[in-house]
Amino acid sequence: MRRTAILLAAILALSSTAQAQLEVQMVTVLAVRDPGGWRIDVEVEGIGVTSASFTPPGQPVLDVPCEVGGDVVLCERVEPAPPSAGYATFAALLAQFPAGGWLLSVNGGARTATVPFDPQEPDGVVSVTDPADGATQVSSTPDVSYQNGCASCTFLEFHIEDAATLGEVFEIGAFLFGAPPLPSGQLAFDDFTAEGTPSPLPDGDYRLMAAAGVGALQTRTFDQGPEFQFGSGASLQSPTFFSVPEADAGGIAASAALLALAGLAKGSGLRAKRSSRSQPTASQ
């Protein structure tokens, strides 16, 4: 009996420690239209997350698989999952994933909350004008010019990912958020990360996915007390494909010469100033 009591106490202590380390940071529920149709994309991100699920109004539980990446766990599910065709219309998607209060459960009910999902269909798309779709001689540090055709959109999102795995090997992104209408403009390559300047793109093929969306980001509170960030809405995605060529011997020699010149300039007390700026047919 004493051994049982000690074992039970140890289990409770481990459970308490695990819950103390549970920190849900970001939750998103998005309706997304890509070239294959409309899909639902749900995510839960945080520390100590082992499982997550959503229950839309009147629908079965939607379990969300989780993947550990360092200290942060990302749980994500897209339905219908690519490359399967998505829903042909926004209304068809909402018939399967209705608007209303969605029940969120994390770690088997250790954290629960009801989150509001009331997406509004965007009235236009954002188009990338540079790099051009199909371009084959793109810089390894490309700036991105875009034209926003969505008057109602509150956010624009851009992702550069390797075309072979669509982000499994390589992905960087940039996000703009504000009151509509958001202006057209240009993103510097440096803008595609929140952690300093990204490394130049290796030679190869890439997909640049641009999205224009209507949504909101708000602070919500779990039934158990802790707060988390919640984003929801709908977005229209537009892909652009391009290639970065393999650097030739002349380019490598020129780069080496520039680096040598930069070293001489630094030694002479000179400083260089770098400019900166902020698939298948859809089913019914």
Secondary structure as UniProt FT lines:
FT   HELIX           2..20
FT   STRAND          23..34
FT   TURN            35..36
FT   STRAND          37..47
FT   STRAND          52..55
FT   TURN            57..58
FT   STRAND          62..64
FT   STRAND          66..69
FT   TURN            70..71
FT   STRAND          72..79
FT   TURN            82..83
FT   HELIX           90..96
FT   STRAND          100..106
FT   TURN            107..110
FT   STRAND          111..117
FT   STRAND          126..130
FT   TURN            133..134
FT   STRAND          144..148
FT   STRAND          155..162
FT   TURN            163..166
FT   STRAND          171..177
FT   STRAND          185..187
FT   HELIX           189..191
FT   STRAND          204..221
FT   TURN            223..224
FT   STRAND          227..244
FT   HELIX           249..267
FT   TURN            268..269
//
